Amino acid sequence: MATYQFKLPDIGEGIAEAEIVAWHVKVGDTVEEDQQLADMMTDKATVEMESPVAGKVTKLAGEVGDQIAIGSVLVEIETAGDASAAEAPAPDSRREVPLADGAERPTKEQKEAMPVMATAKPAPAPAPESEVEAAPPPAPRVEPEVAEKEPSHEKVLASPAVRARARDLNIDLAEVRTTSDRIRHADLDAYLLYNGGSVSSRGAAPRADETIKVVGLRRKIAENMQEAKRRIPHFALIEEFDVTALEDTRAMMNRDRGSNPKLTVLPFLITAMSRAVAEWPMINATYDDEANVVTRHGAVHMGVATQTDGGLMVPVIRNADGMTVWQLASEVLRLSEAARTGKASREELSGPTITISSLGPMGGVVSTPVINPPQVATIAVNKLEEKVVVVAGEIEVRKRMNLSLSCDHRVVDGWDAASFMQALKGYIENPLRLLSA
């Protein structure tokens, strides 16, 4: 028997250490040659480490979240043959998982292996209740021979939110009176007031505290956001846009889209941004603050912030300025799906010159997005709302939306940002101009 020391190989140029994000073996396990041992994360990729020998695992270098230096022993394996030290694994003994520019994505196995520490045992869930079943209010005074009233199971009309609140308050909805066709929150309030606030409340189900170790993707996101806010002097500019005509145009195009994907507002906004930065190129730029060099990019490589199960990723639409809205719609769908399933390539996740971020209808009224260095600007799309506004002296209901622009004040001045937003407004509020060649 001999001990084989598997040392962490050089897994990238300039990489001095890597983080353990998942173990696939434990001490005492028997492993086969090429069996996966661990997942290691660097600033650039997640790398799967596979065993070059068969044997029994006798020692692991650390726990998930620990940093391991290149060249140090990662795993010790007891083998049947003669072996003393591990050579670097063959080039095909590990598989890189490409990650977003400025962020990394763990594999499915990494996410499943993320530890949850010091988690208290949760309290047992309450037994399921019927749709309207609950404890009755205090019984009124009755004659001794009259039995206590049972809660009614009569079907009543109420929204899911009202039913949930009634269950939490132990209110039988059949006992609640209403002047409309269904029970509303105001009716519950009146019922409580009538009963002197004496109805017992179950309250929310108790939840246990849990401590989660920040590793892998979440750790990289935290580090990148902290570094971005530390190094970049952000300033934000928020402008309101009238998108009534744009929404009418989008609806008309969707009615006759054929085999094209359904258009959201995002492809139109990307088109407008691509045209506006041609007039104000300092917005579509990157800044190397160590070399003190600003590069104003001719092409627009649009980063599209995408939420995934593992965290935020930024797939990139190359040369977005040369695409139609239909092409942009297809590319947004393709890249978003690739990011969410972990199939996006390294090239598709690197090199954006400006970023757009949208939460769709969940977006707030105003937001202040964080810039992803070395970019100098990013735009967040806020939710669309109908508002009563004055147009040419007349009161109208119009569709309005705020766009939030964050800029690096070392490169972009307030005048430049305001001028860019006005150029953007000129395109967004005039769809014919936006879509013309």
LUMKOL-926224 format. One record per residue (C-alpha): x, y, z; residue in three letters. Coordinates in steps of 0.5 Angstrom, whole numbers, padded with zeros to 4 digits, always signed. Layout:
N
XYZALA ...
// end
This chain:
437
+0000+0000+0000MET +0002+0007-0001ALA +0000+0014+0000THR -0002+0018-0006TYR -0002+0026-0005GLN -0006+0029-0010PHE -0003+0037-0011LYS -0008+0042-0013LEU -0005+0044-0020PRO -0004+0050-0023ASP -0011+0052-0026ILE -0010+0059-0029GLY -0005+0064-0031GLU -0003+0068-0025GLY -0008+0064-0020ILE -0004+0063-0013ALA -0010+0060-0010GLU -0017+0057-0011ALA -0023+0056-0006GLU -0026+0049-0005ILE -0034+0050-0007VAL -0036+0043-0006ALA -0033+0036-0004TRP -0035+0030-0008HIS -0032+0025-0003VAL -0030+0024+0004LYS -0025+0021+0008VAL -0026+0013+0008GLY -0029+0013+0001ASP -0026+0009-0004THR -0025+0012-0011VAL -0024+0010-0018GLU -0019+0013-0023GLU -0022+0020-0026ASP -0028+0020-0021GLN -0029+0027-0019GLN -0026+0029-0012LEU -0028+0037-0011ALA -0030+0043-0015ASP -0025+0049-0014MET -0027+0056-0016MET -0022+0061-0018THR -0023+0069-0020ASP -0024+0066-0027LYS -0028+0059-0027ALA -0030+0053-0023THR -0026+0047-0024VAL -0027+0040-0023GLU -0022+0036-0020MET -0022+0029-0022GLU -0017+0023-0019SER -0011+0021-0023PRO -0011+0014-0019VAL -0016+0009-0015ALA -0016+0008-0008GLY -0018+0010-0001LYS -0019+0017+0001VAL -0015+0018+0007THR -0015+0026+0008LYS -0018+0032+0005LEU -0014+0039+0005ALA -0020+0043+0008GLY -0027+0045+0008GLU -0032+0048+0003VAL -0030+0056+0003GLY -0023+0054+0005ASP -0017+0057+0000GLN -0012+0052-0002ILE -0005+0055-0005ALA -0003+0052-0012ILE +0001+0046-0011GLY -0001+0044-0004SER -0004+0037-0002VAL -0011+0037-0004LEU -0013+0030-0003VAL -0009+0024+0000GLU -0011+0017-0003ILE -0008+0010+0000GLU -0007+0006-0007THR -0005-0001-0008ALA +0001+0001-0012GLY +0007+0005-0011ASP +0006+0012-0011ALA +0008+0018-0007SER +0006+0025-0010ALA +0001+0027-0015ALA +0003+0029-0022GLU -0001+0035-0025ALA -0008+0032-0028PRO -0008+0031-0035ALA -0011+0037-0039PRO -0018+0033-0040ASP -0018+0031-0032SER -0022+0037-0030ARG -0028+0041-0034ARG -0028+0049-0033GLU -0035+0052-0032VAL -0035+0059-0035PRO -0037+0064-0031LEU -0040+0071-0032ALA -0036+0077-0033ASP -0035+0080-0026GLY -0039+0074-0023ALA -0038+0066-0022GLU -0044+0061-0023ARG -0043+0054-0019PRO -0045+0048-0022THR -0051+0044-0020LYS -0047+0040-0016GLU -0044+0046-0012GLN -0050+0049-0011LYS -0053+0042-0007GLU -0046+0042-0003ALA -0047+0049-0001MET -0047+0048+0007PRO -0052+0050+0012VAL -0049+0051+0018MET -0052+0051+0025ALA -0059+0050+0023THR -0064+0049+0029ALA -0069+0044+0028LYS -0076+0047+0025PRO -0082+0047+0029ALA -0087+0042+0026PRO -0092+0045+0021ALA -0099+0046+0023PRO -0104+0041+0021ALA -0107+0043+0014PRO -0114+0047+0015GLU -0120+0047+0010SER -0121+0053+0006GLU -0125+0057+0011VAL -0125+0052+0017GLU -0122+0056+0023ALA -0124+0056+0031ALA -0130+0060+0032PRO -0131+0067+0036PRO -0133+0067+0043PRO -0140+0064+0044ALA -0145+0068+0046PRO -0149+0067+0052ARG -0154+0062+0051VAL -0159+0058+0055GLU -0156+0052+0059PRO -0160+0047+0054GLU -0157+0050+0048VAL -0151+0047+0045ALA -0144+0051+0043GLU -0145+0053+0036LYS -0140+0049+0031GLU -0136+0053+0026PRO -0140+0053+0020SER -0137+0050+0013HIS -0141+0054+0009GLU -0138+0056+0002LYS -0137+0064+0002VAL -0133+0068-0003LEU -0127+0072-0001ALA -0120+0073-0004SER -0114+0068-0003PRO -0111+0074+0001ALA -0117+0075+0005VAL -0118+0067+0007ARG -0111+0067+0009ALA -0112+0073+0014ARG -0118+0070+0016ALA -0114+0063+0018ARG -0109+0067+0021ASP -0114+0070+0026LEU -0118+0064+0027ASN -0124+0067+0024ILE -0130+0063+0021ASP -0131+0067+0014LEU -0139+0064+0015ALA -0139+0069+0021GLU -0137+0075+0018VAL -0142+0080+0015ARG -0141+0084+0008THR -0145+0089+0004THR -0142+0087-0002SER -0141+0080-0006ASP -0135+0078-0003ARG -0132+0078+0004ILE -0126+0084+0004ARG -0121+0086+0009HIS -0125+0091+0011ALA -0131+0086+0013ASP -0125+0083+0017LEU -0123+0089+0021ASP -0131+0090+0022ALA -0132+0083+0025TYR -0125+0084+0030LEU -0128+0091+0032LEU -0135+0088+0034TYR -0132+0083+0038ASN -0128+0087+0042GLY -0121+0085+0039GLY -0122+0079+0043SER -0121+0074+0037VAL -0115+0070+0038SER -0109+0070+0033SER -0105+0064+0031ARG -0099+0069+0028GLY -0094+0067+0023ALA -0091+0060+0024ALA -0085+0060+0028PRO -0079+0060+0023ARG -0072+0057+0026ALA -0065+0061+0025ASP -0060+0059+0020GLU -0053+0060+0019THR -0051+0060+0011ILE -0043+0060+0010LYS -0042+0065+0004VAL -0038+0061-0001VAL -0037+0060-0009GLY -0042+0065-0013LEU -0045+0069-0007ARG -0038+0070-0004ARG -0035+0073-0011LYS -0042+0077-0012ILE -0040+0080-0005ALA -0033+0081-0007GLU -0035+0084-0013ASN -0040+0089-0011MET -0036+0091-0005GLN -0030+0093-0010GLU -0034+0096-0015ALA -0037+0101-0009LYS -0030+0102-0006ARG -0027+0104-0012ARG -0032+0107-0017ILE -0035+0114-0015PRO -0042+0113-0017HIS -0047+0118-0019PHE -0054+0116-0021ALA -0059+0120-0026LEU -0066+0118-0026ILE -0071+0120-0032GLU -0078+0119-0033GLU -0080+0117-0040PHE -0087+0117-0044ASP -0087+0110-0047VAL -0095+0110-0049THR -0093+0110-0057ALA -0087+0105-0056LEU -0092+0100-0053GLU -0097+0101-0058ASP -0092+0100-0063THR -0090+0094-0059ARG -0097+0091-0059ALA -0098+0092-0067MET -0091+0088-0068MET -0093+0083-0064ASN -0100+0082-0067ARG -0096+0080-0074ASP -0090+0077-0071ARG -0090+0070-0075GLY -0085+0066-0072SER -0081+0071-0069ASN -0081+0071-0061PRO -0086+0076-0057LYS -0083+0083-0056LEU -0082+0085-0049THR -0079+0093-0048VAL -0072+0090-0047LEU -0070+0090-0055PRO -0073+0097-0056PHE -0069+0100-0050LEU -0063+0096-0052ILE -0063+0099-0059THR -0065+0106-0056ALA -0058+0106-0052MET -0054+0103-0058SER -0056+0109-0062ARG -0055+0114-0056ALA -0048+0112-0054VAL -0046+0113-0062ALA -0048+0121-0060GLU -0045+0120-0053TRP -0039+0115-0053PRO -0036+0116-0046MET -0042+0112-0044ILE -0040+0106-0048ASN -0033+0106-0045ALA -0029+0102-0040THR -0024+0105-0035TYR -0017+0102-0033ASP -0016+0105-0027ASP -0009+0102-0026GLU -0006+0104-0033ALA -0011+0111-0033ASN -0013+0109-0040VAL -0021+0110-0042VAL -0023+0106-0048THR -0029+0109-0052ARG -0032+0103-0055HIS -0034+0103-0062GLY -0039+0097-0062ALA -0044+0096-0057VAL -0043+0090-0053HIS -0049+0090-0049MET -0049+0086-0042GLY -0056+0084-0040VAL -0056+0082-0032ALA -0060+0076-0031THR -0062+0073-0025GLN -0061+0065-0024THR -0062+0060-0019ASP -0054+0061-0017GLY -0054+0069-0017GLY -0054+0075-0022LEU -0050+0073-0029MET -0049+0078-0034VAL -0049+0075-0041PRO -0047+0079-0047VAL -0050+0081-0054ILE -0044+0082-0058ARG -0045+0088-0063ASN -0052+0090-0061ALA -0052+0096-0065ASP -0052+0092-0071GLY -0058+0088-0070MET -0066+0089-0071THR -0071+0089-0065VAL -0073+0082-0067TRP -0066+0079-0067GLN -0064+0082-0060LEU -0071+0079-0058ALA -0068+0072-0060SER -0061+0073-0057GLU -0064+0076-0051VAL -0068+0069-0050LEU -0062+0065-0052ARG -0057+0068-0048LEU -0062+0068-0042SER -0063+0061-0042GLU -0056+0059-0043ALA -0054+0063-0037ALA -0060+0060-0033ARG -0058+0053-0035THR -0050+0054-0034GLY -0049+0053-0042LYS -0047+0060-0043ALA -0039+0060-0046SER -0034+0064-0043ARG -0034+0069-0049GLU -0042+0070-0048GLU -0040+0072-0041LEU -0035+0077-0042SER -0033+0083-0045GLY -0039+0088-0044PRO -0038+0095-0045THR -0045+0097-0042ILE -0050+0094-0038THR -0058+0094-0038ILE -0062+0091-0032SER -0069+0090-0032SER -0074+0086-0027LEU -0080+0087-0031GLY -0086+0089-0027PRO -0083+0087-0021MET -0078+0093-0022GLY -0079+0099-0017GLY -0081+0106-0019VAL -0073+0108-0018VAL -0067+0104-0017SER -0059+0106-0017THR -0056+0100-0020PRO -0048+0098-0019VAL -0043+0099-0024ILE -0040+0093-0026ASN -0032+0095-0027PRO -0029+0096-0032PRO -0035+0099-0035GLN -0037+0106-0033VAL -0045+0106-0034ALA -0051+0102-0033THR -0058+0103-0034ILE -0064+0100-0030ALA -0071+0099-0032VAL -0076+0101-0027ASN -0083+0099-0028LYS -0088+0101-0033LEU -0094+0105-0030GLU -0100+0109-0032GLU -0101+0116-0030LYS -0105+0122-0031VAL -0101+0127-0034VAL -0102+0134-0038VAL -0101+0134-0045VAL -0101+0140-0049ALA -0106+0143-0044GLY -0110+0137-0044GLU -0111+0131-0038ILE -0109+0124-0041GLU -0107+0118-0038VAL -0101+0116-0041ARG -0096+0110-0040LYS -0090+0112-0036ARG -0083+0109-0034MET -0077+0111-0030ASN -0070+0109-0033LEU -0064+0110-0028SER -0057+0111-0030LEU -0051+0110-0026SER -0044+0113-0028CYS -0037+0113-0026ASP -0036+0120-0024HIS -0028+0119-0026ARG -0030+0119-0033VAL -0037+0121-0034VAL -0039+0128-0032ASP -0047+0130-0030GLY -0047+0134-0037TRP -0045+0128-0041ASP -0050+0123-0037ALA -0056+0128-0038ALA -0055+0129-0045SER -0055+0122-0046PHE -0061+0121-0043MET -0064+0126-0047GLN -0062+0123-0053ALA -0065+0116-0050LEU -0071+0120-0049LYS -0071+0122-0056GLY -0071+0115-0059TYR -0076+0112-0054ILE -0081+0117-0054GLU -0081+0117-0062ASN -0081+0109-0064PRO -0081+0111-0072LEU -0075+0115-0071ARG -0072+0109-0067LEU -0074+0104-0072LEU -0072+0108-0078SER -0065+0106-0081ALA 
// end
